[in-house]
């Protein structure tokens, strides 16, 4: 297993998603952030079921930056409780994984 991660979060608008993505890459907390616009989220919040159109962010980073990414998401996010889920990258092209590491360290 590698030390690379994909961190998932959502944003309430494309503007917010772009701001988070730009800041994460500028701070070298992420090598790349993909923004998937217009996803539909169904969730339970404060005892009620809600449905919202959001953007999904796929944040490519390394394990050593995970806490800093989580802190930045909380800082930049408009939600009271933003999603922040890390998924390990089991494998990938050696050249891409090296680029990912070099971009955040």
C-alpha positions in Angstrom: 0.0 0.0 0.0 1.2 3.5 -0.8 1.0 6.6 1.5 -1.2 8.3 -1.1 -4.8 9.3 -0.4 -7.9 10.5 -2.1 -9.8 12.8 0.3 -13.5 13.3 -0.5 -15.5 16.4 0.4 -18.5 18.2 -1.1 -19.3 21.9 -1.6 -22.6 23.7 -1.9 -21.5 25.6 -5.0 -18.9 25.5 -7.8 -17.5 28.8 -6.6 -16.9 27.3 -3.1 -15.5 24.1 -4.7 -13.0 26.1 -6.9 -11.9 28.2 -3.9 -11.2 25.1 -1.8 -9.4 23.4 -4.7 -7.3 26.4 -5.5 -6.3 26.9 -1.9 -5.4 23.3 -1.3 -3.2 23.2 -4.3 -1.6 26.6 -3.6 -0.8 25.5 -0.1 0.8 22.3 -1.4 -1.7 20.2 0.5 -3.0 18.6 -2.6 -1.3 17.7 -5.9 -4.6 17.9 -7.8 -8.3 18.4 -7.0 -11.0 17.2 -9.4 -14.3 18.9 -9.1 -17.4 16.9 -10.1 -20.3 19.4 -10.5 -24.0 18.8 -9.9 -24.1 15.7 -7.8 -27.3 15.0 -5.9 -26.9 14.2 -2.2 -29.6 12.7 0.0 -28.7 12.9 3.7 -30.0 13.0 7.2 -29.3 16.2 9.1 -30.8 17.4 12.4 -33.4 14.6 12.3 -34.7 15.4 8.8 -34.0 13.9 5.4 -32.7 16.5 3.0 -31.6 16.6 -0.7 -29.2 19.1 -2.1 -27.3 19.6 -5.4 -23.5 19.8 -4.6 -20.1 19.5 -6.1 -17.8 16.6 -5.2 -14.1 17.2 -4.7 -11.6 14.5 -5.2 -8.4 15.7 -3.4 -5.2 13.8 -4.2 -2.7 14.0 -1.3 -0.4 12.0 0.9 -1.0 10.6 4.4 1.5 13.1 5.9 -0.8 15.9 4.8 -4.1 14.4 5.8 -4.6 16.3 9.0 -3.7 19.6 7.3 -6.1 18.9 4.5 -8.9 18.2 7.0 -8.1 21.4 8.9 -8.1 23.4 5.6 -11.5 21.9 4.6 -13.0 23.0 7.9 -11.5 26.4 7.6 -12.7 27.0 4.0 -16.0 25.2 4.1 -19.4 26.9 4.6 -21.0 23.7 6.1 -21.2 23.2 9.9 -20.0 19.6 9.4 -18.2 19.1 6.0 -17.6 15.7 4.7 -14.0 14.6 4.9 -13.3 11.0 4.1 -9.9 9.6 3.1 -9.5 6.6 0.9 -6.1 5.0 0.5 -4.7 4.7 -3.0 -3.6 1.1 -3.2 -1.6 1.4 -6.4 -1.2 3.5 -9.5 1.3 4.4 -12.2 4.7 5.0 -10.5 5.3 8.2 -12.5 1.9 9.6 -11.4 2.4 8.7 -7.7 5.9 10.2 -7.7 4.4 13.4 -9.2 1.7 13.4 -6.5 4.3 13.1 -3.8 6.6 15.7 -5.3 3.7 18.2 -5.6 2.7 18.2 -2.0 6.1 18.0 -0.3 
